[in-house]
Amino acid sequence: MKKSRFSDSQIMAILKQAESGVPVPELCREHGMSSASFYKWRAKFGGMDTSMIKRMKELED
């Protein structure tokens, strides 16, 4: 499986910026990612913290 360009902590930081009110298109432009990636991350990691994401990835492997 392809490895993400973004680390778990970067993904969490981007999702927290969106929760604080930064528009999604602006976030995507700033971080050089597609809006589809953002919405996929939000569906998969929404409401989690970094330790929960690491645990989930360990279980997937």
C-alpha positions as CSV (number, residue, x, y, z in Angstrom):
1,M,0.0,0.0,0.0
2,K,1.2,3.5,-0.8
3,K,2.7,5.5,2.1
4,S,1.1,8.9,2.8
5,R,3.1,12.1,2.4
6,F,1.6,13.3,5.6
7,S,2.4,12.0,9.1
8,D,-0.3,11.2,11.6
9,S,0.4,14.4,13.5
10,Q,0.2,16.5,10.3
11,I,-3.2,14.9,9.5
12,M,-4.5,15.7,13.0
13,A,-3.2,19.3,12.7
14,I,-4.9,19.8,9.4
15,L,-8.2,18.4,10.7
16,K,-8.0,20.6,13.8
17,Q,-7.5,23.7,11.6
18,A,-10.6,22.8,9.7
19,E,-12.6,22.4,13.0
20,S,-11.4,25.8,14.1
21,G,-13.0,27.4,11.0
22,V,-10.4,27.5,8.3
23,P,-12.1,26.9,4.9
24,V,-11.3,23.5,3.3
25,P,-10.1,24.9,-0.1
26,E,-7.7,27.2,1.7
27,L,-6.3,24.3,3.8
28,C,-5.9,22.2,0.7
29,R,-4.1,24.9,-1.2
30,E,-1.8,25.7,1.8
31,H,-0.8,22.1,2.4
32,G,-0.7,21.0,-1.3
33,M,-3.3,18.3,-1.1
34,S,-6.7,17.5,-2.7
35,S,-10.0,18.2,-1.1
36,A,-10.8,14.5,-1.6
37,S,-7.9,13.6,0.6
38,F,-9.2,15.9,3.3
39,Y,-12.7,14.5,3.3
40,K,-11.3,10.9,3.3
41,W,-9.2,11.8,6.3
42,R,-12.1,13.4,8.1
43,A,-14.3,10.4,7.5
44,K,-11.6,8.0,8.7
45,F,-9.9,10.0,11.5
46,G,-12.6,12.4,12.6
47,G,-12.8,12.6,16.4
48,M,-9.6,10.7,17.0
49,D,-6.3,11.8,18.6
50,T,-2.8,10.9,17.4
51,S,-2.4,7.9,19.7
52,M,-5.7,6.4,18.5
53,I,-4.6,6.8,14.9
54,K,-1.3,5.1,15.6
55,R,-3.1,2.2,17.3
56,M,-5.5,1.8,14.4
57,K,-2.6,1.7,11.9
58,E,-0.9,-0.9,14.0
59,L,-4.0,-3.1,13.9
60,E,-4.3,-2.7,10.2
61,D,-0.7,-3.9,9.6
